[in-house]
Amino acid sequence: MRKLRASRVGVDQGNVELFSDFANGGDMWTGSGARERRKTVTFSEAFSTPPSVHAGLSLWDMDQGANVRADIQADKVTETSFDLVFRTWSDTRVARVRMSWIAIGEVKNEDDWELY
């Protein structure tokens, strides 16, 4: 369990359209080619240490004629950014995906000193 000092907790959040492949016949919709999409998100302010990040789907538009498969995660989390990742496989066809995220972590305090 991660324990944070209450006066130094920062929360940042957002909602990002990861892709829309239906209109242009992209790989996720046709089911061929790259089956992973990543988008780097930059926090509005740096955290003191890498925060805990939760990612989830806020919109997914899938073809009804195939199985629905999705792997969703936050990857490469640093103090300043992380990657939203959506993966699918096999015959799944995805028209569009929008993901929401929330990051919770310790932020610097104006009373912090850096001596060296």
N, C-alpha and C positions, 0 to 999 in steps of 0.2 A: 504494500500500500504506500502510496506517495502522500506525504504530509506537507502541507503548505502553511506558511505564516499568513494568518487571515488578512493582515494589512497589506499584503503583497500579492494577492491573488488577482490575476488578470484573466478576462474572458474575451475572446474574439470569436466571431462567427461570420458565416457567409453562405451564399447560394450561387453555384456556378454551373452554367450549361457546359457540359463536357463535350458533347458532339450532337450533331443533327445530320444523319446520313441518309434519311429517306429522300429528300428533295434532289440530292445530287448523286444518288446511287453509290454511296460510299461503302467501304469494306464491311462495316458492321451490319448494314442492311442487306447487302448481297450475300453475306456469309462466306466471302473469300478474302484472303489477305490478312492484314493485321487484326487480331481479335482482342487487342488491349489498347486502351487509351489512357493517357496520363496528362495531367495539367498541374503545373506548379502554381501554388497559391502562396502569396506573400502576406504575412500578418501586418496589420495596421501599425503595430508597434512591436519591437523585439521583446521576447521573453528573456529572463535571466538564464534559464536552462530550457532544453527542449520540453514543450508542454505535452500534455496528454491530448490527443486529437481523436475525435469521433467523426466518422463520415457515414452518411446514409443517402439513400435515394429520395429525392423530392419529386422527381418525375421519371418515369420510364415508359417508353412507348415500344411495345414488342409485337412481333408478328404472332397471331394466334395459331398459326398452322404448325408450329414447332414447339419443342420444350423450351421453357424459360429457365435460363441458367445465368447466374451472375456472381462474380466475386468482387467485392468492394472493399477498399482499404485506404488508409492514409499511410504513405510510405515516405522514407527519407525525411523524417521530422527533425528540424533544427530549431534554433532560437528564432529564426527569421522567416522560415517557410516550410512547406511540405508538399508532397505530390499526392493529388487525388488520383486513385487508380480504379478503373473499371475493366473487368475481363469477362469474356464469355467464351464458349467453345461449342464444338459440334455444329448442329444445324440451327442453333438459335439465331434469329434475325432481330436486330435492334434498330429501330428508327431513330430514337433520340434518348438522351439521358441528361438529367440535371441532378446534381448532388448538392446536399447541404452539409455543413461541417461546423463543429464547435471545438475550440481549443481552450483548455484551462491549464494555467500554469503560473509559476511565480514570476513577477515582474520586478524590475529595479525600483527602489524607493529613493526619493530625493535625499534621504539621510545616508544612503550608501556611500562609502568612501572607497576610492581606488588609490592605494598608496604607491603602487609601482606600475 
